[in-house]
Amino acid sequence: MSLPVSPLTSALAQMQSMATQAASGPSAADQASGAATAGGFSAALKASLDKISDEQQKAVGESQAFELGANNVSLNDVMVDMQKANVGFQFGLQVRNKLVTAYTDIMSIQV
């Protein structure tokens, strides 16, 4: 049995898009606003965390509905949503670990 990889493909495409934007430098609108580049990463991180949280809430809700015997919720849907939430959480955890590592590396640089 193969799980759909569309969420992973979507996340990969989003990361590639962000990398392309970062490599091309700030746009004219970003340069005009000044703080937009600093808020860009923050906003993207918050949006990703919100999406992870929403997926976890959806998975928990479907799990509870299945446990209560709702007719419109199948075990397959519950299991797939639980796995999606788990993959999203693991992704967020790895991003956090990389950010902490980068922070500690920067802080250990001798001036």
Protein Blocks (a to p, Z undefined) as FASTA:
>chain_A
ZZdfklmmmmmmmmmmmmmmmmnopafklmmnommmmmmmmmmmmmmmmmmmmmmmmmmm
mmmmmmnopakbcfklmmmmmmmmmmmmmmmmmmmmmmmmmmmmmmmpcZZ
